[in-house]
């Protein structure tokens, strides 16, 4: 029943509501959208470049990476995926995937058939608009990452990505204060930032020494949020969040 709906139950709804105002009917339609749940182990490809998928993958929990690999085997991560994201939503309209998506951690996912996505978009045009907005924001994130990798120094690059991850995780309710679980390895950060794992380690040590971050295992805490934003030249406008609190 709709009365029993809780926004934390479906991360997709929580994510969409951070960027788009949904009606009760639209939330109900999304809540009952058919999906095939699965638990995937870490470091497993969900889809690969060249695939022609007939379904899209909703991340229910865990972290993923969207990436490309050069002919000599070097990996460039072009985005991180978190709960609520549908990182291959573009496959609904682009038949051949031009990227690969892999789990970074164990993930719970829901596979949604393209025919069911098309059906909900036909029945609820505003949901289609919400998905469109989500893919446009994905494009904005890609542009920011290109700027980050191409024009910022390693120290500022990492600060920027840490700021982005905190804001995106907060938007789906996965942040306490300025702390969150961030089980991304130094090697994975290196592939996202275009530097070596050794360089990532050096930057993290510098950030720790300067009081910008605290890392205990996979738990990240940011004691000085304003300073980290300044170092990363981070302005959350490109994430186009509806809630000022989520972007604060």
C-alpha positions as CSV (number, residue, x, y, z in Angstrom):
1,X,0.0,0.0,0.0
2,X,1.2,3.5,-0.7
3,X,0.7,4.5,2.9
4,X,3.5,2.1,3.9
5,X,6.0,3.7,1.4
6,X,9.2,4.8,3.0
7,X,11.7,6.8,0.8
8,X,14.7,4.9,2.0
9,X,13.1,1.6,0.7
10,X,13.8,2.4,-2.9
11,X,17.1,4.3,-3.5
12,X,16.0,5.2,-7.0
13,X,13.1,7.2,-5.7
14,X,15.3,8.8,-3.1
15,X,17.8,9.7,-5.9
16,X,15.2,11.0,-8.3
17,X,13.5,13.1,-5.5
18,X,16.9,14.8,-4.9
19,X,16.8,16.2,-8.5
20,X,13.0,16.2,-9.4
21,X,9.7,16.7,-7.5
22,X,7.6,13.5,-7.8
23,X,3.9,13.2,-7.2
24,X,2.5,10.4,-5.0
25,X,1.2,8.6,-8.1
26,X,4.7,8.8,-9.7
27,X,6.3,7.5,-6.5
28,X,3.8,4.6,-6.4
29,X,4.6,3.8,-10.1
30,X,8.3,3.7,-9.4
31,X,7.9,1.7,-6.2
32,X,6.0,-1.0,-8.2
33,X,8.4,-1.0,-11.2
34,X,9.3,-4.6,-11.8
35,X,13.0,-5.5,-11.3
36,X,15.1,-8.6,-10.8
37,X,17.2,-8.3,-7.7
38,X,20.7,-9.7,-7.6
39,X,23.7,-9.6,-5.3
40,X,27.0,-9.1,-7.2
41,X,30.5,-9.7,-5.8
42,X,33.1,-6.9,-5.9
43,X,35.2,-6.2,-9.0
44,X,32.7,-7.9,-11.3
45,X,31.6,-6.4,-14.7
46,X,27.9,-5.6,-14.9
47,X,28.0,-4.7,-18.5
48,X,30.9,-4.3,-21.0
49,X,31.7,-1.9,-23.8
50,X,30.1,-3.3,-27.0
51,X,27.2,-5.0,-25.1
52,X,23.6,-4.6,-26.4
53,X,21.7,-4.9,-23.1
54,X,17.9,-5.4,-22.9
55,X,17.8,-4.1,-19.3
56,X,19.3,-1.4,-17.1
57,X,20.8,-1.8,-13.7
58,X,19.7,0.1,-10.6
59,X,22.2,0.2,-7.8
60,X,20.4,-0.6,-4.5
61,X,23.6,-0.6,-2.4
62,X,27.3,-0.5,-2.9
63,X,29.7,1.3,-5.3
64,X,30.3,0.9,-9.0
65,X,32.7,2.4,-11.6
66,X,32.0,3.4,-15.2
67,X,35.2,3.0,-17.1
68,X,37.0,2.7,-20.4
69,X,40.2,0.7,-21.2
70,X,42.8,1.8,-23.7
71,X,44.3,-0.7,-26.2
72,X,47.3,-1.2,-23.9
73,X,45.1,-2.0,-21.0
74,X,45.1,1.2,-19.0
75,X,41.8,1.9,-17.3
76,X,40.2,5.3,-17.0
77,X,37.3,5.5,-14.5
78,X,34.9,8.2,-15.7
79,X,32.4,8.1,-12.9
80,X,31.6,6.4,-9.6
81,X,28.1,5.0,-9.1
82,X,26.2,4.9,-5.7
83,X,22.9,3.7,-4.4
84,X,20.0,5.1,-6.5
85,X,22.0,5.5,-9.7
86,X,21.2,3.7,-12.9
87,X,24.6,4.0,-14.5
88,X,23.6,2.4,-17.8
89,X,20.2,4.2,-18.2
90,X,21.5,5.5,-21.6
91,X,21.3,1.9,-23.0
92,X,17.5,2.5,-23.1
93,X,18.2,4.7,-26.2
94,X,21.8,3.9,-27.2
95,X,21.7,0.3,-28.3
96,X,25.5,-0.4,-28.1
97,X,27.3,0.5,-24.9
98,X,30.4,2.6,-25.3
99,X,31.5,2.1,-21.7
100,X,31.9,-0.7,-19.2
101,X,30.4,-0.7,-15.7
102,X,31.9,-2.8,-12.8
103,X,31.2,-3.2,-9.1
104,X,33.9,-1.8,-6.8
105,X,32.3,-3.4,-3.7
106,X,29.7,-6.1,-3.3
107,X,26.5,-4.6,-4.6
108,X,22.8,-5.2,-4.4
109,X,21.3,-4.3,-7.8
110,X,17.9,-4.4,-9.5
111,X,17.8,-5.2,-13.2
112,X,14.9,-3.4,-14.9
113,X,13.8,-4.5,-18.4
114,X,13.9,-1.8,-21.0
115,X,10.3,-2.6,-22.0
116,X,9.2,-1.9,-18.4
117,X,11.2,1.4,-18.4
118,X,9.6,2.4,-21.7
119,X,6.2,1.5,-20.3
120,X,6.5,3.6,-17.2
121,X,7.8,6.5,-19.2
122,X,4.8,6.3,-21.6
123,X,2.3,6.1,-18.7
124,X,4.1,8.8,-16.7
125,X,5.7,11.4,-18.9
126,X,7.1,13.3,-15.9
127,X,9.0,10.2,-14.9
128,X,10.5,10.2,-18.4
129,X,11.4,13.8,-17.8
130,X,13.0,12.9,-14.4
131,X,15.1,10.2,-16.1
132,X,16.1,12.7,-18.8
133,X,17.1,15.1,-16.2
134,X,19.2,12.4,-14.5
135,X,21.1,11.6,-17.7
136,X,21.7,15.3,-18.4
137,X,23.2,15.7,-14.9
138,X,25.3,12.6,-15.6
139,X,26.6,14.6,-18.6
140,X,27.3,17.6,-16.3
141,X,29.3,15.4,-14.0
142,X,31.4,14.1,-16.9
143,X,32.2,17.6,-18.0
144,X,33.3,18.5,-14.5
145,X,35.5,15.3,-14.4
146,X,37.1,16.3,-17.7
147,X,38.0,19.7,-16.2
148,X,39.2,18.0,-13.0
149,X,41.5,15.5,-14.7
150,X,42.7,17.9,-17.4
151,X,43.3,21.1,-15.6
152,X,43.6,20.6,-11.8
153,X,46.6,19.4,-9.8
154,X,46.4,16.0,-8.2
155,X,45.8,17.5,-4.7
156,X,42.9,19.6,-6.0
157,X,41.5,16.7,-8.1
158,X,41.2,14.4,-5.2
159,X,39.6,17.1,-3.0
160,X,37.0,17.7,-5.7
161,X,36.1,14.1,-6.1
162,X,35.8,13.6,-2.3
163,X,33.5,16.7,-2.2
164,X,31.4,15.3,-5.0
165,X,31.0,11.9,-3.4
166,X,30.0,13.4,-0.1
167,X,27.3,15.6,-1.6
168,X,25.9,12.8,-3.8
169,X,25.9,10.3,-0.9
170,X,24.1,12.9,1.3
171,X,21.4,13.3,-1.4
172,X,20.5,9.7,-1.0
173,X,20.7,9.7,2.8
174,X,24.1,8.0,3.2
175,X,26.0,10.7,5.1
176,X,26.1,11.5,8.8
177,X,27.4,15.0,9.4
178,X,30.3,15.2,7.1
179,X,31.2,11.5,7.4
180,X,30.3,8.6,5.0
181,X,31.5,5.1,4.0
182,X,33.7,5.4,1.0
183,X,35.2,2.0,0.2
184,X,37.2,3.1,-2.9
185,X,40.8,2.0,-3.0
186,X,43.8,4.1,-3.8
187,X,44.2,2.2,-7.1
188,X,40.6,3.1,-8.0
189,X,41.1,6.7,-7.2
190,X,44.2,6.6,-9.3
191,X,42.3,5.3,-12.3
192,X,39.7,8.1,-11.8
193,X,42.2,10.9,-11.4
194,X,44.8,9.9,-14.0
195,X,47.6,9.5,-11.5
196,X,49.5,6.6,-9.9
197,X,48.3,4.9,-6.6
198,X,51.6,6.0,-5.0
199,X,50.6,9.6,-5.9
200,X,47.1,9.1,-4.4
201,X,48.7,7.8,-1.2
202,X,51.0,10.8,-1.0
203,X,48.0,13.2,-1.5
204,X,45.9,11.5,1.1
205,X,48.7,11.7,3.6
206,X,49.1,15.4,2.9
207,X,45.3,15.9,3.3
208,X,45.4,14.0,6.6
209,X,48.4,16.0,7.9
210,X,46.6,19.3,7.0
211,X,43.4,18.3,8.8
212,X,41.3,18.2,5.7
213,X,40.2,14.6,6.0
214,X,40.1,11.7,8.5
215,X,40.2,8.1,7.1
216,X,39.6,5.1,9.3
217,X,39.3,2.0,7.2
218,X,36.5,2.8,4.6
219,X,35.1,5.6,6.8
220,X,35.8,9.2,5.5
221,X,35.2,12.2,7.7
222,X,35.7,15.8,6.6
223,X,36.5,18.0,9.6
224,X,36.8,21.2,7.5
225,X,34.2,21.0,4.7
226,X,34.6,24.7,3.6
227,X,38.4,24.2,3.3
228,X,38.1,21.0,1.3
229,X,35.6,22.7,-1.1
230,X,38.0,25.5,-1.5
231,X,41.0,23.2,-2.3
232,X,38.9,21.2,-4.7
233,X,37.4,24.3,-6.4
234,X,34.1,22.5,-5.7
235,X,30.8,24.2,-6.5
236,X,27.8,21.7,-6.3
237,X,25.8,23.6,-8.9
238,X,26.7,21.0,-11.6
239,X,24.9,18.3,-9.6
240,X,21.6,20.3,-10.0
241,X,20.2,19.1,-6.7
242,X,16.7,20.3,-5.9
243,X,17.4,20.4,-2.1
244,X,19.6,23.2,-0.8
245,X,20.3,21.0,2.2
246,X,21.7,18.2,0.0
247,X,24.1,20.6,-1.7
248,X,25.1,22.5,1.5
